[in-house]
Amino acid sequence: MKTAIFKSSSKSDLDLLVKLAKKLGIEVSLLSNDEVEDKALSNAIRMGRTGKHIDTDTFLQDLKK
């Protein structure tokens, strides 16, 4: 399965793409801005996970620098 994400400032253009996709038998899901941000944050967390434990105090000191 492949996924495409379209973002447009034009509601009419986006509606046209959605209508075309549905006509072609492509499943369409419209996401709110919050859902897009949640997915991006989830992806960033997943990509940043190393599985290693770090010392909290050292981490907080590094953030303050």
N, CA, C and O atoms as a Tripos MOL2 file, in Angstrom:
@<TRIPOS>MOLECULE
protein
  260   259    65     0     0
PROTEIN
NO_CHARGES

@<TRIPOS>ATOM
      1 N           0.8390   -1.1660    0.0000 N.3       1 MET1
      2 CA          0.0000    0.0000    0.0000 C.3       1 MET1
      3 C           0.8910    1.2370    0.0000 C.2       1 MET1
      4 O           1.9150    1.2670    0.6820 O.2       1 MET1
      5 N           0.5130    2.2320   -0.7440 N.am      2 LYS2
      6 CA          1.2030    3.5180   -0.8070 C.3       2 LYS2
      7 C           0.2780    4.5940   -0.2720 C.2       2 LYS2
      8 O          -0.9440    4.4730   -0.3630 O.2       2 LYS2
      9 N           0.8580    5.6430    0.2850 N.am      3 THR3
     10 CA          0.0760    6.7450    0.8340 C.3       3 THR3
     11 C           0.5860    8.0520    0.2580 C.2       3 THR3
     12 O           1.7930    8.2510    0.1220 O.2       3 THR3
     13 N          -0.3280    8.9320   -0.0760 N.am      4 ALA4
     14 CA          0.0230   10.2690   -0.5560 C.3       4 ALA4
     15 C          -0.6910   11.2770    0.3280 C.2       4 ALA4
     16 O          -1.8360   11.0680    0.7270 O.2       4 ALA4
     17 N          -0.0100   12.3680    0.6300 N.am      5 ILE5
     18 CA         -0.6150   13.4300    1.4290 C.3       5 ILE5
     19 C          -0.6080   14.7030    0.5990 C.2       5 ILE5
     20 O           0.4310   15.1190    0.0870 O.2       5 ILE5
     21 N          -1.7590   15.3060    0.4760 N.am      6 PHE6
     22 CA         -1.8940   16.5690   -0.2530 C.3       6 PHE6
     23 C          -2.2670   17.6570    0.7400 C.2       6 PHE6
     24 O          -3.1210   17.4540    1.6030 O.2       6 PHE6
     25 N          -1.6300   18.8030    0.6160 N.am      7 LYS7
     26 CA         -1.9770   19.9440    1.4600 C.3       7 LYS7
     27 C          -2.1350   21.1350    0.5350 C.2       7 LYS7
     28 O          -1.2480   21.4420   -0.2610 O.2       7 LYS7
     29 N          -3.2650   21.7960    0.6460 N.am      8 SER8
     30 CA         -3.5440   22.9030   -0.2560 C.3       8 SER8
     31 C          -4.2280   24.0350    0.4870 C.2       8 SER8
     32 O          -5.0120   23.8040    1.4080 O.2       8 SER8
     33 N          -3.9280   25.2560    0.0830 N.am      9 SER9
     34 CA         -4.6280   26.4030    0.6560 C.3       9 SER9
     35 C          -5.9600   26.6220   -0.0670 C.2       9 SER9
     36 O          -6.7850   27.4330    0.3530 O.2       9 SER9
     37 N          -6.1520   25.8820   -1.1630 N.am     10 SER10
     38 CA         -7.3780   26.0000   -1.9440 C.3      10 SER10
     39 C          -8.2990   24.8080   -1.6510 C.2      10 SER10
     40 O          -8.0150   23.6780   -2.0460 O.2      10 SER10
     41 N          -9.3980   25.0830   -0.9560 N.am     11 LYS11
     42 CA        -10.3500   24.0170   -0.6450 C.3      11 LYS11
     43 C         -10.9300   23.4110   -1.9150 C.2      11 LYS11
     44 O         -11.1350   22.1980   -1.9810 O.2      11 LYS11
     45 N         -11.1980   24.2350   -2.9230 N.am     12 SER12
     46 CA        -11.7950   23.7120   -4.1540 C.3      12 SER12
     47 C         -10.8340   22.7820   -4.8890 C.2      12 SER12
     48 O         -11.2630   21.7700   -5.4430 O.2      12 SER12
     49 N          -9.5420   23.1090   -4.9020 N.am     13 ASP13
     50 CA         -8.5670   22.2280   -5.5580 C.3      13 ASP13
     51 C          -8.4520   20.9000   -4.8190 C.2      13 ASP13
     52 O          -8.3780   19.8390   -5.4380 O.2      13 ASP13
     53 N          -8.4380   20.9690   -3.4900 N.am     14 LEU14
     54 CA         -8.3460   19.7450   -2.7020 C.3      14 LEU14
     55 C          -9.6040   18.8970   -2.8700 C.2      14 LEU14
     56 O          -9.5220   17.6730   -2.9700 O.2      14 LEU14
     57 N         -10.7590   19.5420   -2.9020 N.am     15 ASP15
     58 CA        -12.0190   18.8230   -3.1380 C.3      15 ASP15
     59 C         -12.0010   18.1160   -4.4870 C.2      15 ASP15
     60 O         -12.5030   16.9990   -4.6160 O.2      15 ASP15
     61 N         -11.4230   18.7670   -5.4870 N.am     16 LEU16
     62 CA        -11.3220   18.1640   -6.8200 C.3      16 LEU16
     63 C         -10.4440   16.9160   -6.7850 C.2      16 LEU16
     64 O         -10.7900   15.8980   -7.3860 O.2      16 LEU16
     65 N          -9.3090   16.9870   -6.0830 N.am     17 LEU17
     66 CA         -8.4270   15.8200   -5.9560 C.3      17 LEU17
     67 C          -9.1220   14.6790   -5.2230 C.2      17 LEU17
     68 O          -8.9920   13.5170   -5.6080 O.2      17 LEU17
     69 N          -9.8610   15.0100   -4.1650 N.am     18 VAL18
     70 CA        -10.5810   13.9860   -3.4030 C.3      18 VAL18
     71 C         -11.6370   13.3350   -4.2870 C.2      18 VAL18
     72 O         -11.7770   12.1120   -4.2900 O.2      18 VAL18
     73 N         -12.3760   14.1400   -5.0330 N.am     19 LYS19
     74 CA        -13.4160   13.6140   -5.9160 C.3      19 LYS19
     75 C         -12.8120   12.6890   -6.9720 C.2      19 LYS19
     76 O         -13.3610   11.6240   -7.2550 O.2      19 LYS19
     77 N         -11.6790   13.0970   -7.5550 N.am     20 LEU20
     78 CA        -11.0050   12.2790   -8.5640 C.3      20 LEU20
     79 C         -10.5140   10.9640   -7.9590 C.2      20 LEU20
     80 O         -10.6790    9.9020   -8.5580 O.2      20 LEU20
     81 N          -9.9160   11.0380   -6.7790 N.am     21 ALA21
     82 CA         -9.4160    9.8280   -6.1280 C.3      21 ALA21
     83 C         -10.5510    8.8390   -5.8730 C.2      21 ALA21
     84 O         -10.4120    7.6450   -6.1350 O.2      21 ALA21
     85 N         -11.6560    9.3370   -5.3690 N.am     22 LYS22
     86 CA        -12.7980    8.4580   -5.0950 C.3      22 LYS22
     87 C         -13.3280    7.8430   -6.3810 C.2      22 LYS22
     88 O         -13.7030    6.6710   -6.4030 O.2      22 LYS22
     89 N         -13.3590    8.6330   -7.4590 N.am     23 LYS23
     90 CA        -13.8370    8.1260   -8.7460 C.3      23 LYS23
     91 C         -12.9290    7.0090   -9.2590 C.2      23 LYS23
     92 O         -13.3890    6.0770   -9.9180 O.2      23 LYS23
     93 N         -11.6250    7.1120   -8.9490 N.am     24 LEU24
     94 CA        -10.6600    6.0960   -9.3660 C.3      24 LEU24
     95 C         -10.6280    4.8960   -8.4170 C.2      24 LEU24
     96 O          -9.8710    3.9490   -8.6300 O.2      24 LEU24
     97 N         -11.4570    4.9420   -7.3620 N.am     25 GLY25
     98 CA        -11.5080    3.8310   -6.4160 C.3      25 GLY25
     99 C         -10.4150    3.8790   -5.3580 C.2      25 GLY25
    100 O         -10.0970    2.8610   -4.7440 O.2      25 GLY25
    101 N          -9.8480    5.0450   -5.1460 N.am     26 ILE26
    102 CA         -8.7930    5.2140   -4.1490 C.3      26 ILE26
    103 C          -9.4260    5.6630   -2.8360 C.2      26 ILE26
    104 O         -10.2110    6.6110   -2.8060 O.2      26 ILE26
    105 N          -9.0760    4.9750   -1.7560 N.am     27 GLU27
    106 CA         -9.5940    5.3370   -0.4380 C.3      27 GLU27
    107 C          -9.0280    6.6910   -0.0300 C.2      27 GLU27
    108 O          -7.8360    6.9480   -0.1980 O.2      27 GLU27
    109 N          -9.8780    7.5480    0.5010 N.am     28 VAL28
    110 CA         -9.4800    8.9000    0.8860 C.3      28 VAL28
    111 C          -9.7700    9.1140    2.3610 C.2      28 VAL28
    112 O         -10.8580    8.7900    2.8360 O.2      28 VAL28
    113 N          -8.8020    9.6590    3.0860 N.am     29 SER29
    114 CA         -8.9860   10.0430    4.4850 C.3      29 SER29
    115 C          -8.5330   11.4840    4.6240 C.2      29 SER29
    116 O          -7.4040   11.8250    4.2720 O.2      29 SER29
    117 N          -9.4120   12.3220    5.1350 N.am     30 LEU30
    118 CA         -9.0590   13.7130    5.3650 C.3      30 LEU30
    119 C          -8.6310   13.8710    6.8190 C.2      30 LEU30
    120 O          -9.3340   13.4230    7.7250 O.2      30 LEU30
    121 N          -7.4790   14.5060    7.0480 N.am     31 LEU31
    122 CA         -6.9280   14.6740    8.3830 C.3      31 LEU31
    123 C          -7.0260   16.1240    8.8180 C.2      31 LEU31
    124 O          -6.8490   17.0390    8.0140 O.2      31 LEU31
    125 N          -7.3080   16.3240   10.0870 N.am     32 SER32
    126 CA         -7.3020   17.6750   10.6380 C.3      32 SER32
    127 C          -5.8450   18.0980   10.8630 C.2      32 SER32
    128 O          -4.9370   17.2680   10.8180 O.2      32 SER32
    129 N          -5.6350   19.3850   11.1030 N.am     33 ASN33
    130 CA         -4.2800   19.8670   11.3850 C.3      33 ASN33
    131 C          -3.7110   19.1800   12.6230 C.2      33 ASN33
    132 O          -2.5260   18.8490   12.6580 O.2      33 ASN33
    133 N          -4.5440   18.9640   13.6340 N.am     34 ASP34
    134 CA         -4.0930   18.2840   14.8530 C.3      34 ASP34
    135 C          -3.6440   16.8550   14.5590 C.2      34 ASP34
    136 O          -2.6360   16.3980   15.0970 O.2      34 ASP34
    137 N          -4.3870   16.1530   13.7100 N.am     35 GLU35
    138 CA         -4.0190   14.7770   13.3600 C.3      35 GLU35
    139 C          -2.7020   14.7360   12.5980 C.2      35 GLU35
    140 O          -1.8910   13.8340   12.8100 O.2      35 GLU35
    141 N          -2.4830   15.6980   11.7210 N.am     36 VAL36
    142 CA         -1.2210   15.7700   10.9670 C.3      36 VAL36
    143 C          -0.0630   16.0100   11.9330 C.2      36 VAL36
    144 O           0.9780   15.3610   11.8350 O.2      36 VAL36
    145 N          -0.2470   16.9440   12.8640 N.am     37 GLU37
    146 CA          0.7960   17.2300   13.8500 C.3      37 GLU37
    147 C           1.0650   16.0190   14.7340 C.2      37 GLU37
    148 O           2.2210   15.7250   15.0410 O.2      37 GLU37
    149 N           0.0200   15.3150   15.1440 N.am     38 ASP38
    150 CA          0.1890   14.1180   15.9670 C.3      38 ASP38
    151 C           0.9980   13.0580   15.2360 C.2      38 ASP38
    152 O           1.8850   12.4370   15.8200 O.2      38 ASP38
    153 N           0.6960   12.8530   13.9710 N.am     39 LYS39
    154 CA          1.4260   11.8530   13.1820 C.3      39 LYS39
    155 C           2.8930   12.2590   13.0030 C.2      39 LYS39
    156 O           3.7820   11.4110   13.0790 O.2      39 LYS39
    157 N           3.1480   13.5410   12.7670 N.am     40 ALA40
    158 CA          4.5210   14.0150   12.6070 C.3      40 ALA40
    159 C           5.2990   13.8620   13.9100 C.2      40 ALA40
    160 O           6.4560   13.4410   13.8960 O.2      40 ALA40
    161 N           4.6720   14.2000   15.0350 N.am     41 LEU41
    162 CA          5.3260   14.0550   16.3310 C.3      41 LEU41
    163 C           5.6040   12.5900   16.6300 C.2      41 LEU41
    164 O           6.6830   12.2420   17.1100 O.2      41 LEU41
    165 N           4.6360   11.7380   16.3490 N.am     42 SER42
    166 CA          4.8100   10.3040   16.5630 C.3      42 SER42
    167 C           5.9810    9.7720   15.7420 C.2      42 SER42
    168 O           6.7830    8.9810   16.2380 O.2      42 SER42
    169 N           6.0750   10.2040   14.5000 N.am     43 ASN43
    170 CA          7.1690    9.7760   13.6330 C.3      43 ASN43
    171 C           8.5100   10.2820   14.1600 C.2      43 ASN43
    172 O           9.4900    9.5370   14.1600 O.2      43 ASN43
    173 N           8.5670   11.5410   14.6120 N.am     44 ALA44
    174 CA          9.8140   12.1060   15.1430 C.3      44 ALA44
    175 C          10.2630   11.3430   16.3820 C.2      44 ALA44
    176 O          11.4530   11.0760   16.5540 O.2      44 ALA44
    177 N           9.3070   10.9910   17.2510 N.am     45 ILE45
    178 CA          9.6460   10.2270   18.4530 C.3      45 ILE45
    179 C          10.1810    8.8520   18.0670 C.2      45 ILE45
    180 O          11.1950    8.4030   18.6010 O.2      45 ILE45
    181 N           9.4990    8.1870   17.1410 N.am     46 ARG46
    182 CA          9.9180    6.8540   16.7150 C.3      46 ARG46
    183 C          11.3140    6.8800   16.0900 C.2      46 ARG46
    184 O          12.1250    5.9880   16.3410 O.2      46 ARG46
    185 N          11.5910    7.8940   15.2840 N.am     47 MET47
    186 CA         12.8920    7.9970   14.6300 C.3      47 MET47
    187 C          14.0030    8.3460   15.6320 C.2      47 MET47
    188 O          15.1590    7.9690   15.4390 O.2      47 MET47
    189 N          13.6430    9.0640   16.6980 N.am     48 GLY48
    190 CA         14.6430    9.4920   17.6740 C.3      48 GLY48
    191 C          14.9350    8.4800   18.7630 C.2      48 GLY48
    192 O          15.8720    8.6560   19.5410 O.2      48 GLY48
    193 N          14.1470    7.4260   18.8260 N.am     49 ARG49
    194 CA         14.3630    6.4190   19.8690 C.3      49 ARG49
    195 C          15.6080    5.6070   19.5640 C.2      49 ARG49
    196 O          15.7690    5.0810   18.4630 O.2      49 ARG49
    197 N          16.4890    5.5130   20.5580 N.am     50 THR50
    198 CA         17.7170    4.7480   20.3700 C.3      50 THR50
    199 C          17.7230    3.4660   21.1850 C.2      50 THR50
    200 O          18.5210    2.5630   20.9340 O.2      50 THR50
    201 N          16.8210    3.3920   22.1690 N.am     51 GLY51
    202 CA         16.7990    2.2100   23.0300 C.3      51 GLY51
    203 C          17.8240    2.2980   24.1480 C.2      51 GLY51
    204 O          17.9100    1.3920   24.9780 O.2      51 GLY51
    205 N          18.6030    3.3740   24.1840 N.am     52 LYS52
    206 CA         19.6070    3.5550   25.2240 C.3      52 LYS52
    207 C          19.0350    4.4370   26.3260 C.2      52 LYS52
    208 O          18.2660    5.3620   26.0640 O.2      52 LYS52
    209 N          19.4170    4.1390   27.5440 N.am     53 HIS53
    210 CA         18.9990    4.9420   28.6840 C.3      53 HIS53
    211 C          20.0310    6.0360   28.9170 C.2      53 HIS53
    212 O          21.2340    5.8070   28.7960 O.2      53 HIS53
    213 N          19.5490    7.2230   29.2530 N.am     54 ILE54
    214 CA         20.4520    8.3350   29.5260 C.3      54 ILE54
    215 C          20.2000    8.8600   30.9310 C.2      54 ILE54
    216 O          19.1220    8.6820   31.4970 O.2      54 ILE54
    217 N          21.2180    9.5100   31.4780 N.am     55 ASP55
    218 CA         21.0960   10.1070   32.7910 C.3      55 ASP55
    219 C          20.2710   11.3870   32.6750 C.2      55 ASP55
    220 O          20.6240   12.2850   31.9100 O.2      55 ASP55
    221 N          19.1920   11.4740   33.4190 N.am     56 THR56
    222 CA         18.2800   12.6220   33.3270 C.3      56 THR56
    223 C          18.9740   13.9290   33.6920 C.2      56 THR56
    224 O          18.7900   14.9400   33.0140 O.2      56 THR56
    225 N          19.7690   13.9160   34.7580 N.am     57 ASP57
    226 CA         20.4470   15.1440   35.1880 C.3      57 ASP57
    227 C          21.4020   15.6490   34.1110 C.2      57 ASP57
    228 O          21.4410   16.8470   33.8300 O.2      57 ASP57
    229 N          22.1620   14.7550   33.5140 N.am     58 THR58
    230 CA         23.0810   15.1400   32.4360 C.3      58 THR58
    231 C          22.3190   15.6970   31.2440 C.2      58 THR58
    232 O          22.7310   16.6890   30.6430 O.2      58 THR58
    233 N          21.2170   15.0610   30.9060 N.am     59 PHE59
    234 CA         20.3980   15.5110   29.7830 C.3      59 PHE59
    235 C          19.8690   16.9220   30.0360 C.2      59 PHE59
    236 O          19.9340   17.7790   29.1550 O.2      59 PHE59
    237 N          19.3480   17.1610   31.2320 N.am     60 LEU60
    238 CA         18.8070   18.4800   31.5600 C.3      60 LEU60
    239 C          19.9090   19.5440   31.5780 C.2      60 LEU60
    240 O          19.6800   20.6790   31.1610 O.2      60 LEU60
    241 N          21.0910   19.1850   32.0550 N.am     61 GLN61
    242 CA         22.2080   20.1390   32.0270 C.3      61 GLN61
    243 C          22.6030   20.4790   30.6040 C.2      61 GLN61
    244 O          22.9120   21.6320   30.3020 O.2      61 GLN61
    245 N          22.5960   19.4830   29.7230 N.am     62 ASP62
    246 CA         22.9270   19.7270   28.3140 C.3      62 ASP62
    247 C          21.8930   20.6310   27.6680 C.2      62 ASP62
    248 O          22.2400   21.4480   26.8150 O.2      62 ASP62
    249 N          20.6300   20.5030   28.0570 N.am     63 LEU63
    250 CA         19.5830   21.3630   27.4930 C.3      63 LEU63
    251 C          19.7690   22.8170   27.9160 C.2      63 LEU63
    252 O          19.4600   23.7370   27.1590 O.2      63 LEU63
    253 N          20.2720   23.0140   29.1190 N.am     64 LYS64
    254 CA         20.4610   24.3770   29.6430 C.3      64 LYS64
    255 C          21.6220   25.0990   28.9710 C.2      64 LYS64
    256 O          21.6890   26.3270   29.0110 O.2      64 LYS64
    257 N          22.5260   24.3630   28.3620 N.am     65 LYS65
    258 CA         23.7070   24.9730   27.7160 C.3      65 LYS65
    259 C          23.3370   25.7290   26.4830 C.2      65 LYS65
    260 O          24.2070   26.2990   25.8240 O.2      65 LYS65
@<TRIPOS>BOND
     1     1     2 1
     2     2     3 1
     3     3     4 2
     4     3     5 am
     5     5     6 1
     6     6     7 1
     7     7     8 2
     8     7     9 am
     9     9    10 1
    10    10    11 1
    11    11    12 2
    12    11    13 am
    13    13    14 1
    14    14    15 1
    15    15    16 2
    16    15    17 am
    17    17    18 1
    18    18    19 1
    19    19    20 2
    20    19    21 am
    21    21    22 1
    22    22    23 1
    23    23    24 2
    24    23    25 am
    25    25    26 1
    26    26    27 1
    27    27    28 2
    28    27    29 am
    29    29    30 1
    30    30    31 1
    31    31    32 2
    32    31    33 am
    33    33    34 1
    34    34    35 1
    35    35    36 2
    36    35    37 am
    37    37    38 1
    38    38    39 1
    39    39    40 2
    40    39    41 am
    41    41    42 1
    42    42    43 1
    43    43    44 2
    44    43    45 am
    45    45    46 1
    46    46    47 1
    47    47    48 2
    48    47    49 am
    49    49    50 1
    50    50    51 1
    51    51    52 2
    52    51    53 am
    53    53    54 1
    54    54    55 1
    55    55    56 2
    56    55    57 am
    57    57    58 1
    58    58    59 1
    59    59    60 2
    60    59    61 am
    61    61    62 1
    62    62    63 1
    63    63    64 2
    64    63    65 am
    65    65    66 1
    66    66    67 1
    67    67    68 2
    68    67    69 am
    69    69    70 1
    70    70    71 1
    71    71    72 2
    72    71    73 am
    73    73    74 1
    74    74    75 1
    75    75    76 2
    76    75    77 am
    77    77    78 1
    78    78    79 1
    79    79    80 2
    80    79    81 am
    81    81    82 1
    82    82    83 1
    83    83    84 2
    84    83    85 am
    85    85    86 1
    86    86    87 1
    87    87    88 2
    88    87    89 am
    89    89    90 1
    90    90    91 1
    91    91    92 2
    92    91    93 am
    93    93    94 1
    94    94    95 1
    95    95    96 2
    96    95    97 am
    97    97    98 1
    98    98    99 1
    99    99   100 2
   100    99   101 am
   101   101   102 1
   102   102   103 1
   103   103   104 2
   104   103   105 am
   105   105   106 1
   106   106   107 1
   107   107   108 2
   108   107   109 am
   109   109   110 1
   110   110   111 1
   111   111   112 2
   112   111   113 am
   113   113   114 1
   114   114   115 1
   115   115   116 2
   116   115   117 am
   117   117   118 1
   118   118   119 1
   119   119   120 2
   120   119   121 am
   121   121   122 1
   122   122   123 1
   123   123   124 2
   124   123   125 am
   125   125   126 1
   126   126   127 1
   127   127   128 2
   128   127   129 am
   129   129   130 1
   130   130   131 1
   131   131   132 2
   132   131   133 am
   133   133   134 1
   134   134   135 1
   135   135   136 2
   136   135   137 am
   137   137   138 1
   138   138   139 1
   139   139   140 2
   140   139   141 am
   141   141   142 1
   142   142   143 1
   143   143   144 2
   144   143   145 am
   145   145   146 1
   146   146   147 1
   147   147   148 2
   148   147   149 am
   149   149   150 1
   150   150   151 1
   151   151   152 2
   152   151   153 am
   153   153   154 1
   154   154   155 1
   155   155   156 2
   156   155   157 am
   157   157   158 1
   158   158   159 1
   159   159   160 2
   160   159   161 am
   161   161   162 1
   162   162   163 1
   163   163   164 2
   164   163   165 am
   165   165   166 1
   166   166   167 1
   167   167   168 2
   168   167   169 am
   169   169   170 1
   170   170   171 1
   171   171   172 2
   172   171   173 am
   173   173   174 1
   174   174   175 1
   175   175   176 2
   176   175   177 am
   177   177   178 1
   178   178   179 1
   179   179   180 2
   180   179   181 am
   181   181   182 1
   182   182   183 1
   183   183   184 2
   184   183   185 am
   185   185   186 1
   186   186   187 1
   187   187   188 2
   188   187   189 am
   189   189   190 1
   190   190   191 1
   191   191   192 2
   192   191   193 am
   193   193   194 1
   194   194   195 1
   195   195   196 2
   196   195   197 am
   197   197   198 1
   198   198   199 1
   199   199   200 2
   200   199   201 am
   201   201   202 1
   202   202   203 1
   203   203   204 2
   204   203   205 am
   205   205   206 1
   206   206   207 1
   207   207   208 2
   208   207   209 am
   209   209   210 1
   210   210   211 1
   211   211   212 2
   212   211   213 am
   213   213   214 1
   214   214   215 1
   215   215   216 2
   216   215   217 am
   217   217   218 1
   218   218   219 1
   219   219   220 2
   220   219   221 am
   221   221   222 1
   222   222   223 1
   223   223   224 2
   224   223   225 am
   225   225   226 1
   226   226   227 1
   227   227   228 2
   228   227   229 am
   229   229   230 1
   230   230   231 1
   231   231   232 2
   232   231   233 am
   233   233   234 1
   234   234   235 1
   235   235   236 2
   236   235   237 am
   237   237   238 1
   238   238   239 1
   239   239   240 2
   240   239   241 am
   241   241   242 1
   242   242   243 1
   243   243   244 2
   244   243   245 am
   245   245   246 1
   246   246   247 1
   247   247   248 2
   248   247   249 am
   249   249   250 1
   250   250   251 1
   251   251   252 2
   252   251   253 am
   253   253   254 1
   254   254   255 1
   255   255   256 2
   256   255   257 am
   257   257   258 1
   258   258   259 1
   259   259   260 2
@<TRIPOS>SUBSTRUCTURE
     1 MET1         2 RESIDUE 1 A MET
     2 LYS2         6 RESIDUE 1 A LYS
     3 THR3        10 RESIDUE 1 A THR
     4 ALA4        14 RESIDUE 1 A ALA
     5 ILE5        18 RESIDUE 1 A ILE
     6 PHE6        22 RESIDUE 1 A PHE
     7 LYS7        26 RESIDUE 1 A LYS
     8 SER8        30 RESIDUE 1 A SER
     9 SER9        34 RESIDUE 1 A SER
    10 SER10       38 RESIDUE 1 A SER
    11 LYS11       42 RESIDUE 1 A LYS
    12 SER12       46 RESIDUE 1 A SER
    13 ASP13       50 RESIDUE 1 A ASP
    14 LEU14       54 RESIDUE 1 A LEU
    15 ASP15       58 RESIDUE 1 A ASP
    16 LEU16       62 RESIDUE 1 A LEU
    17 LEU17       66 RESIDUE 1 A LEU
    18 VAL18       70 RESIDUE 1 A VAL
    19 LYS19       74 RESIDUE 1 A LYS
    20 LEU20       78 RESIDUE 1 A LEU
    21 ALA21       82 RESIDUE 1 A ALA
    22 LYS22       86 RESIDUE 1 A LYS
    23 LYS23       90 RESIDUE 1 A LYS
    24 LEU24       94 RESIDUE 1 A LEU
    25 GLY25       98 RESIDUE 1 A GLY
    26 ILE26      102 RESIDUE 1 A ILE
    27 GLU27      106 RESIDUE 1 A GLU
    28 VAL28      110 RESIDUE 1 A VAL
    29 SER29      114 RESIDUE 1 A SER
    30 LEU30      118 RESIDUE 1 A LEU
    31 LEU31      122 RESIDUE 1 A LEU
    32 SER32      126 RESIDUE 1 A SER
    33 ASN33      130 RESIDUE 1 A ASN
    34 ASP34      134 RESIDUE 1 A ASP
    35 GLU35      138 RESIDUE 1 A GLU
    36 VAL36      142 RESIDUE 1 A VAL
    37 GLU37      146 RESIDUE 1 A GLU
    38 ASP38      150 RESIDUE 1 A ASP
    39 LYS39      154 RESIDUE 1 A LYS
    40 ALA40      158 RESIDUE 1 A ALA
    41 LEU41      162 RESIDUE 1 A LEU
    42 SER42      166 RESIDUE 1 A SER
    43 ASN43      170 RESIDUE 1 A ASN
    44 ALA44      174 RESIDUE 1 A ALA
    45 ILE45      178 RESIDUE 1 A ILE
    46 ARG46      182 RESIDUE 1 A ARG
    47 MET47      186 RESIDUE 1 A MET
    48 GLY48      190 RESIDUE 1 A GLY
    49 ARG49      194 RESIDUE 1 A ARG
    50 THR50      198 RESIDUE 1 A THR
    51 GLY51      202 RESIDUE 1 A GLY
    52 LYS52      206 RESIDUE 1 A LYS
    53 HIS53      210 RESIDUE 1 A HIS
    54 ILE54      214 RESIDUE 1 A ILE
    55 ASP55      218 RESIDUE 1 A ASP
    56 THR56      222 RESIDUE 1 A THR
    57 ASP57      226 RESIDUE 1 A ASP
    58 THR58      230 RESIDUE 1 A THR
    59 PHE59      234 RESIDUE 1 A PHE
    60 LEU60      238 RESIDUE 1 A LEU
    61 GLN61      242 RESIDUE 1 A GLN
    62 ASP62      246 RESIDUE 1 A ASP
    63 LEU63      250 RESIDUE 1 A LEU
    64 LYS64      254 RESIDUE 1 A LYS
    65 LYS65      258 RESIDUE 1 A LYS
